[in-house]
C-alpha cells in the first residue's frame, strides 16, 4: 500500500488552529471552575451550555438552572 500524500500546508495550519482553540477552551473552563463567582454560557433558547462549579452549587442559581432539560452537564 502506498503512503498517503502529504497534507497541504493550509490543512496543517487549520489543524494546528483547532488544537490551539481546544487548548484555550480547556484553560478557560479550568479557570472558570476556580472562580468564586457564577460563570455560565446560555444559548438564545435559554439552554445552558456551561455553568461553573459555583453556579451549580449556589443556592442563588438553583431555581434558574434546575428546570428540566436545562442542565447538559448532568
N, CA, C and O atoms as a Tinker XYZ file with bonds, in Angstrom:
   296  protein
     1  N      0.846000   -1.171000    0.000000    73     2
     2  CA     0.000000    0.000000    0.000000    64     1     3
     3  C      0.893000    1.237000    0.000000    63     2     4     5
     4  O      1.857000    1.309000    0.763000    81     3
     5  N      0.580000    2.191000   -0.839000    73     3     6
     6  CA     1.376000    3.411000   -0.962000    64     5     7
     7  C      1.096000    4.350000    0.204000    63     6     8     9
     8  O     -0.028000    4.398000    0.704000    81     7
     9  N      2.096000    5.090000    0.638000    73     7    10
    10  CA     1.857000    6.043000    1.726000    64     9    11
    11  C      0.920000    7.163000    1.280000    63    10    12    13
    12  O      0.855000    7.514000    0.102000    81    11
    13  N      0.214000    7.699000    2.231000    73    11    14
    14  CA    -0.716000    8.783000    1.925000    64    13    15
    15  C      0.071000   10.015000    1.490000    63    14    16    17
    16  O      1.174000   10.260000    1.980000    81    15
    17  N     -0.498000   10.788000    0.567000    73    15    18
    18  CA     0.207000   12.006000    0.136000    64    17    19
    19  C      0.277000   13.010000    1.288000    63    18    20    21
    20  O     -0.584000   13.004000    2.168000    81    19
    21  N      1.277000   13.854000    1.285000    73    19    22
    22  CA     1.393000   14.841000    2.370000    64    21    23
    23  C      0.217000   15.808000    2.357000    63    22    24    25
    24  O     -0.347000   16.114000    1.306000    81    23
    25  N     -0.136000   16.278000    3.535000    73    23    26
    26  CA    -1.234000   17.222000    3.653000    64    25    27
    27  C     -0.773000   18.611000    3.215000    63    26    28    29
    28  O      0.376000   18.989000    3.443000    81    27
    29  N     -1.664000   19.361000    2.591000    73    27    30
    30  CA    -1.277000   20.728000    2.213000    64    29    31
    31  C     -1.047000   21.580000    3.457000    63    30    32    33
    32  O     -1.613000   21.310000    4.516000    81    31
    33  N     -0.215000   22.607000    3.322000    73    31    34
    34  CA     0.091000   23.488000    4.449000    64    33    35
    35  C     -1.161000   24.083000    5.075000    63    34    36    37
    36  O     -1.231000   24.226000    6.295000    81    35
    37  N     -2.150000   24.431000    4.257000    73    35    38
    38  CA    -3.367000   25.046000    4.797000    64    37    39
    39  C     -4.087000   24.083000    5.738000    63    38    40    41
    40  O     -4.629000   24.502000    6.761000    81    39
    41  N     -4.093000   22.814000    5.401000    73    39    42
    42  CA    -4.729000   21.822000    6.262000    64    41    43
    43  C     -3.990000   21.722000    7.597000    63    42    44    45
    44  O     -4.611000   21.628000    8.656000    81    43
    45  N     -2.667000   21.744000    7.533000    73    43    46
    46  CA    -1.874000   21.674000    8.759000    64    45    47
    47  C     -2.100000   22.899000    9.633000    63    46    48    49
    48  O     -2.158000   22.783000   10.857000    81    47
    49  N     -2.230000   24.085000    9.013000    73    47    50
    50  CA    -2.494000   25.306000    9.775000    64    49    51
    51  C     -3.875000   25.255000   10.429000    63    50    52    53
    52  O     -4.038000   25.683000   11.571000    81    51
    53  N     -4.854000   24.739000    9.716000    73    51    54
    54  CA    -6.205000   24.605000   10.280000    64    53    55
    55  C     -6.191000   23.633000   11.448000    63    54    56    57
    56  O     -6.785000   23.899000   12.492000    81    55
    57  N     -5.515000   22.514000   11.271000    73    55    58
    58  CA    -5.429000   21.519000   12.334000    64    57    59
    59  C     -4.742000   22.097000   13.570000    63    58    60    61
    60  O     -5.179000   21.848000   14.693000    81    59
    61  N     -3.675000   22.862000   13.373000    73    59    62
    62  CA    -2.966000   23.487000   14.492000    64    61    63
    63  C     -3.850000   24.527000   15.178000    63    62    64    65
    64  O     -3.845000   24.632000   16.405000    81    63
    65  N     -4.606000   25.292000   14.399000    73    63    66
    66  CA    -5.504000   26.299000   14.979000    64    65    67
    67  C     -6.613000   25.642000   15.779000    63    66    68    69
    68  O     -6.992000   26.147000   16.836000    81    67
    69  N     -7.132000   24.538000   15.301000    73    67    70
    70  CA    -8.178000   23.813000   16.031000    64    69    71
    71  C     -7.634000   23.271000   17.348000    63    70    72    73
    72  O     -8.316000   23.325000   18.371000    81    71
    73  N     -6.424000   22.756000   17.327000    73    71    74
    74  CA    -5.806000   22.239000   18.555000    64    73    75
    75  C     -5.581000   23.372000   19.549000    63    74    76    77
    76  O     -5.815000   23.199000   20.746000    81    75
    77  N     -5.133000   24.525000   19.070000    73    75    78
    78  CA    -4.916000   25.680000   19.941000    64    77    79
    79  C     -6.249000   26.166000   20.524000    63    78    80    81
    80  O     -6.310000   26.537000   21.696000    81    79
    81  N     -7.296000   26.165000   19.729000    73    79    82
    82  CA    -8.621000   26.570000   20.213000    64    81    83
    83  C     -9.100000   25.631000   21.309000    63    82    84    85
    84  O     -9.613000   26.089000   22.330000    81    83
    85  N     -8.943000   24.342000   21.118000    73    83    86
    86  CA    -9.343000   23.366000   22.131000    64    85    87
    87  C     -8.544000   23.557000   23.414000    63    86    88    89
    88  O     -9.087000   23.459000   24.514000    81    87
    89  N     -7.252000   23.830000   23.265000    73    87    90
    90  CA    -6.397000   24.072000   24.439000    64    89    91
    91  C     -6.862000   25.332000   25.187000    63    90    92    93
    92  O     -6.948000   25.329000   26.415000    81    91
    93  N     -7.158000   26.396000   24.452000    73    91    94
    94  CA    -7.624000   27.634000   25.080000    64    93    95
    95  C     -8.971000   27.444000   25.779000    63    94    96    97
    96  O     -9.190000   27.980000   26.866000    81    95
    97  N     -9.865000   26.688000   25.160000    73    95    98
    98  CA   -11.159000   26.433000   25.789000    64    97    99
    99  C    -10.983000   25.652000   27.084000    63    98   100   101
   100  O    -11.649000   25.946000   28.077000    81    99
   101  N    -10.107000   24.674000   27.087000    73    99   102
   102  CA    -9.843000   23.898000   28.300000    64   101   103
   103  C     -9.275000   24.785000   29.400000    63   102   104   105
   104  O     -9.664000   24.664000   30.561000    81   103
   105  N     -8.357000   25.675000   29.038000    73   103   106
   106  CA    -7.791000   26.601000   30.027000    64   105   107
   107  C     -8.865000   27.526000   30.582000    63   106   108   109
   108  O     -8.882000   27.798000   31.782000    81   107
   109  N     -9.767000   28.015000   29.725000    73   107   110
   110  CA   -10.863000   28.874000   30.176000    64   109   111
   111  C    -11.754000   28.126000   31.158000    63   110   112   113
   112  O    -12.106000   28.659000   32.210000    81   111
   113  N    -12.118000   26.897000   30.822000    73   111   114
   114  CA   -13.001000   26.125000   31.703000    64   113   115
   115  C    -12.334000   25.839000   33.048000    63   114   116   117
   116  O    -12.990000   25.900000   34.088000    81   115
   117  N    -11.054000   25.531000   33.036000    73   115   118
   118  CA   -10.332000   25.301000   34.293000    64   117   119
   119  C    -10.327000   26.562000   35.139000    63   118   120   121
   120  O    -10.536000   26.500000   36.351000    81   119
   121  N    -10.090000   27.698000   34.514000    73   119   122
   122  CA   -10.108000   28.970000   35.238000    64   121   123
   123  C    -11.508000   29.280000   35.758000    63   122   124   125
   124  O    -11.668000   29.684000   36.910000    81   123
   125  N    -12.516000   29.094000   34.918000    73   123   126
   126  CA   -13.896000   29.388000   35.318000    64   125   127
   127  C    -14.341000   28.514000   36.486000    63   126   128   129
   128  O    -15.104000   28.966000   37.340000    81   127
   129  N    -13.877000   27.279000   36.532000    73   127   130
   130  CA   -14.243000   26.392000   37.633000    64   129   131
   131  C    -13.704000   26.896000   38.968000    63   130   132   133
   132  O    -14.295000   26.622000   40.012000    81   131
   133  N    -12.594000   27.625000   38.950000    73   131   134
   134  CA   -11.966000   28.102000   40.177000    64   133   135
   135  C    -12.491000   29.453000   40.651000    63   134   136   137
   136  O    -12.226000   29.849000   41.786000    81   135
   137  N    -13.224000   30.162000   39.811000    73   135   138
   138  CA   -13.706000   31.492000   40.188000    64   137   139
   139  C    -14.756000   31.419000   41.289000    63   138   140   141
   140  O    -15.576000   30.501000   41.306000    81   139
   141  N    -14.735000   32.386000   42.212000    73   139   142
   142  CA   -15.709000   32.392000   43.306000    64   141   143
   143  C    -17.056000   32.993000   42.895000    63   142   144   145
   144  O    -17.925000   33.176000   43.747000    81   143
   145  N    -17.247000   33.301000   41.619000    73   143   146
   146  CA   -18.499000   33.847000   41.100000    64   145   147
   147  C    -19.089000   32.880000   40.086000    63   146   148   149
   148  O    -18.373000   32.069000   39.497000    81   147
   149  N    -20.396000   32.971000   39.888000    73   147   150
   150  CA   -21.060000   32.128000   38.899000    64   149   151
   151  C    -20.671000   32.576000   37.495000    63   150   152   153
   152  O    -20.710000   33.764000   37.173000    81   151
   153  N    -20.296000   31.606000   36.668000    73   151   154
   154  CA   -19.977000   31.841000   35.263000    64   153   155
   155  C    -20.829000   30.861000   34.466000    63   154   156   157
   156  O    -20.846000   29.664000   34.752000    81   155
   157  N    -21.536000   31.380000   33.464000    73   155   158
   158  CA   -22.354000   30.478000   32.649000    64   157   159
   159  C    -22.373000   30.930000   31.207000    63   158   160   161
   160  O    -22.046000   32.072000   30.883000    81   159
   161  N    -22.764000   30.002000   30.349000    73   159   162
   162  CA   -22.956000   30.262000   28.932000    64   161   163
   163  C    -24.358000   29.771000   28.600000    63   162   164   165
   164  O    -24.722000   28.649000   28.955000    81   163
   165  N    -25.142000   30.592000   27.929000    73   163   166
   166  CA   -26.519000   30.231000   27.601000    64   165   167
   167  C    -26.777000   30.557000   26.132000    63   166   168   169
   168  O    -26.341000   31.597000   25.637000    81   167
   169  N    -27.486000   29.666000   25.436000    73   167   170
   170  CA   -27.813000   29.953000   24.045000    64   169   171
   171  C    -29.074000   30.817000   23.965000    63   170   172   173
   172  O    -29.680000   31.140000   24.987000    81   171
   173  N    -29.451000   31.176000   22.773000    73   171   174
   174  CA   -30.598000   32.065000   22.575000    64   173   175
   175  C    -31.921000   31.425000   22.991000    63   174   176   177
   176  O    -32.912000   32.130000   23.186000    81   175
   177  N    -31.950000   30.098000   23.131000    73   175   178
   178  CA   -33.160000   29.397000   23.557000    64   177   179
   179  C    -33.248000   29.276000   25.070000    63   178   180   181
   180  O    -34.236000   28.757000   25.591000    81   179
   181  N    -32.243000   29.740000   25.774000    73   179   182
   182  CA   -32.236000   29.661000   27.227000    64   181   183
   183  C    -31.641000   28.386000   27.777000    63   182   184   185
   184  O    -31.765000   28.108000   28.970000    81   183
   185  N    -30.989000   27.596000   26.921000    73   183   186
   186  CA   -30.335000   26.373000   27.373000    64   185   187
   187  C    -28.903000   26.679000   27.774000    63   186   188   189
   188  O    -28.174000   27.367000   27.060000    81   187
   189  N    -28.516000   26.159000   28.922000    73   187   190
   190  CA   -27.161000   26.382000   29.409000    64   189   191
   191  C    -26.189000   25.450000   28.702000    63   190   192   193
   192  O    -26.407000   24.240000   28.642000    81   191
   193  N    -25.122000   26.019000   28.171000    73   191   194
   194  CA   -24.060000   25.221000   27.578000    64   193   195
   195  C    -22.972000   24.937000   28.591000    63   194   196   197
   196  O    -22.246000   23.949000   28.486000    81   195
   197  N    -22.867000   25.833000   29.591000    73   195   198
   198  CA   -21.844000   25.671000   30.612000    64   197   199
   199  C    -22.250000   26.463000   31.850000    63   198   200   201
   200  O    -22.749000   27.583000   31.742000    81   199
   201  N    -22.037000   25.885000   33.011000    73   199   202
   202  CA   -22.179000   26.561000   34.304000    64   201   203
   203  C    -21.030000   26.065000   35.173000    63   202   204   205
   204  O    -20.816000   24.859000   35.297000    81   203
   205  N    -20.290000   26.998000   35.774000    73   203   206
   206  CA   -19.150000   26.575000   36.594000    64   205   207
   207  C    -19.618000   25.985000   37.925000    63   206   208   209
   208  O    -20.809000   25.995000   38.235000    81   207
   209  N    -18.675000   25.480000   38.694000    73   207   210
   210  CA   -18.993000   24.798000   39.954000    64   209   211
   211  C    -19.739000   25.717000   40.917000    63   210   212   213
   212  O    -20.685000   25.282000   41.574000    81   211
   213  N    -19.330000   26.971000   41.010000    73   211   214
   214  CA   -20.008000   27.924000   41.898000    64   213   215
   215  C    -21.479000   28.048000   41.502000    63   214   216   217
   216  O    -22.351000   28.040000   42.371000    81   215
   217  N    -21.762000   28.161000   40.235000    73   215   218
   218  CA   -23.141000   28.273000   39.765000    64   217   219
   219  C    -23.941000   27.007000   39.992000    63   218   220   221
   220  O    -25.123000   27.069000   40.329000    81   219
   221  N    -23.305000   25.856000   39.812000    73   219   222
   222  CA   -24.014000   24.584000   40.013000    64   221   223
   223  C    -24.310000   24.335000   41.479000    63   222   224   225
   224  O    -25.280000   23.650000   41.806000    81   223
   225  N    -23.482000   24.886000   42.377000    73   223   226
   226  CA   -23.625000   24.620000   43.805000    64   225   227
   227  C    -24.240000   25.774000   44.584000    63   226   228   229
   228  O    -24.403000   25.675000   45.800000    81   227
   229  N    -24.580000   26.856000   43.913000    73   227   230
   230  CA   -25.077000   28.045000   44.588000    64   229   231
   231  C    -26.589000   28.001000   44.769000    63   230   232   233
   232  O    -27.322000   27.642000   43.848000    81   231
   233  N    -27.049000   28.368000   45.959000    73   231   234
   234  CA   -28.491000   28.440000   46.190000    64   233   235
   235  C    -29.107000   29.589000   45.402000    63   234   236   237
   236  O    -30.314000   29.584000   45.159000    81   235
   237  N    -28.308000   30.570000   44.998000    73   235   238
   238  CA   -28.817000   31.697000   44.218000    64   237   239
   239  C    -29.264000   31.284000   42.822000    63   238   240   241
   240  O    -30.153000   31.912000   42.248000    81   239
   241  N    -28.664000   30.244000   42.273000    73   239   242
   242  CA   -28.977000   29.860000   40.902000    64   241   243
   243  C    -29.742000   28.552000   40.797000    63   242   244   245
   244  O    -30.016000   28.093000   39.688000    81   243
   245  N    -30.093000   27.944000   41.914000    73   243   246
   246  CA   -30.764000   26.643000   41.867000    64   245   247
   247  C    -32.050000   26.709000   41.063000    63   246   248   249
   248  O    -32.279000   25.854000   40.208000    81   247
   249  N    -32.890000   27.694000   41.312000    73   247   250
   250  CA   -34.138000   27.807000   40.563000    64   249   251
   251  C    -33.922000   28.088000   39.100000    63   250   252   253
   252  O    -34.697000   27.642000   38.253000    81   251
   253  N    -32.881000   28.821000   38.798000    73   251   254
   254  CA   -32.594000   29.176000   37.420000    64   253   255
   255  C    -32.113000   27.985000   36.610000    63   254   256   257
   256  O    -32.523000   27.812000   35.463000    81   255
   257  N    -31.248000   27.162000   37.188000    73   255   258
   258  CA   -30.645000   26.087000   36.399000    64   257   259
   259  C    -31.262000   24.721000   36.634000    63   258   260   261
   260  O    -30.827000   23.742000   36.027000    81   259
   261  N    -32.274000   24.626000   37.508000    73   259   262
   262  CA   -32.807000   23.300000   37.803000    64   261   263
   263  C    -34.042000   22.950000   36.979000    63   262   264   265
   264  O    -34.696000   21.942000   37.244000    81   263
   265  N    -34.367000   23.771000   35.986000    73   263   266
   266  CA   -35.503000   23.437000   35.131000    64   265   267
   267  C    -35.166000   22.224000   34.275000    63   266   268   269
   268  O    -34.040000   22.104000   33.793000    81   267
   269  N    -36.128000   21.319000   34.079000    73   267   270
   270  CA   -35.849000   20.112000   33.273000    64   269   271
   271  C    -35.315000   20.460000   31.890000    63   270   272   273
   272  O    -35.777000   21.402000   31.246000    81   271
   273  N    -34.348000   19.694000   31.454000    73   271   274
   274  CA   -33.780000   19.864000   30.130000    64   273   275
   275  C    -32.829000   21.029000   30.027000    63   274   276   277
   276  O    -32.413000   21.379000   28.922000    81   275
   277  N    -32.474000   21.632000   31.118000    73   275   278
   278  CA   -31.629000   22.810000   31.078000    64   277   279
   279  C    -30.264000   22.573000   31.721000    63   278   280   281
   280  O    -29.536000   23.532000   31.976000    81   279
   281  N    -29.903000   21.326000   31.987000    73   279   282
   282  CA   -28.630000   21.042000   32.626000    64   281   283
   283  C    -27.846000   20.013000   31.826000    63   282   284   285
   284  O    -27.869000   18.832000   32.173000    81   283
   285  N    -27.150000   20.423000   30.762000    73   283   286
   286  CA   -26.455000   19.454000   29.922000    64   285   287
   287  C    -25.253000   18.798000   30.576000    63   286   288   289
   288  O    -24.733000   17.814000   30.051000    81   287
   289  N    -24.800000   19.315000   31.704000    73   287   290
   290  CA   -23.614000   18.731000   32.352000    64   289   291
   291  C    -23.962000   17.541000   33.213000    63   290   292   293
   292  O    -23.057000   16.874000   33.714000    81   291
   293  N    -25.268000   17.238000   33.413000    73   291   294
   294  CA   -25.643000   16.072000   34.232000    64   293   295
   295  C    -25.844000   14.857000   33.372000    63   294   296
   296  O    -26.162000   13.783000   33.884000    81   295
